[in-house]
Amino acid sequence: MSDVLLQEAAVAIRAMGWKVEPTGDDLGLWLVDGKQLSDANFLALARLIGLLTSPETIQ
């Protein structure tokens, strides 16, 4: 996953008033309002609420 895309999603979700933070340095797991999400699920959440429109390619 692109770290830049994950960071952009985090900024946008925070701007909506949600508490967002990575659980570690690798950005593979995120805490969103106290719920743990994988990076893929984190991006899926951002797509679901309309913050991202293009699909991310998992490499």
C-alpha positions as CSV (number, residue, x, y, z in Angstrom):
1,M,0.0,0.0,0.0
2,S,1.1,3.5,-0.6
3,D,2.1,5.3,2.6
4,V,1.2,8.6,0.9
5,L,-2.4,7.3,0.2
6,L,-2.7,6.1,3.7
7,Q,-1.6,9.4,5.2
8,E,-4.0,11.3,2.9
9,A,-6.8,9.1,4.0
10,A,-5.9,9.7,7.6
11,V,-5.8,13.4,7.2
12,A,-9.2,13.4,5.5
13,I,-10.9,11.1,8.1
14,R,-9.4,13.2,10.9
15,A,-10.9,16.3,9.3
16,M,-14.3,14.7,9.7
17,G,-13.7,14.6,13.4
18,W,-12.7,10.9,13.8
19,K,-9.7,9.9,15.9
20,V,-7.2,8.2,13.6
21,E,-3.8,6.9,14.4
22,P,-1.5,4.2,13.2
23,T,-0.7,1.5,15.7
24,G,3.0,1.4,14.7
25,D,5.6,2.8,12.4
26,D,4.7,0.6,9.4
27,L,1.2,1.9,8.8
28,G,-0.1,-1.6,8.5
29,L,-2.7,-1.3,11.3
30,W,-4.8,1.7,12.2
31,L,-7.0,2.7,15.1
32,V,-10.1,4.6,14.0
33,D,-12.2,5.7,16.9
34,G,-10.8,2.9,19.0
35,K,-11.4,0.1,16.4
36,Q,-8.4,-1.6,14.8
37,L,-8.3,-1.8,11.0
38,S,-5.8,-3.2,8.6
39,D,-4.4,-0.9,6.0
40,A,-6.7,-2.4,3.4
41,N,-9.8,-2.0,5.6
42,F,-8.7,1.5,6.4
43,L,-8.6,2.5,2.7
44,A,-11.9,0.7,2.2
45,L,-13.4,2.9,4.9
46,A,-12.1,6.0,3.2
47,R,-13.6,4.8,-0.1
48,L,-16.9,4.0,1.6
49,I,-17.3,7.4,3.0
50,G,-16.3,9.0,-0.3
51,L,-12.8,10.2,0.5
52,L,-11.1,8.1,-2.1
53,T,-12.4,7.3,-5.6
54,S,-9.8,5.2,-7.3
55,P,-9.0,1.7,-6.3
56,E,-5.6,1.0,-4.8
57,T,-3.6,-1.8,-6.3
58,I,-2.3,-4.2,-3.7
59,Q,1.2,-5.3,-4.6
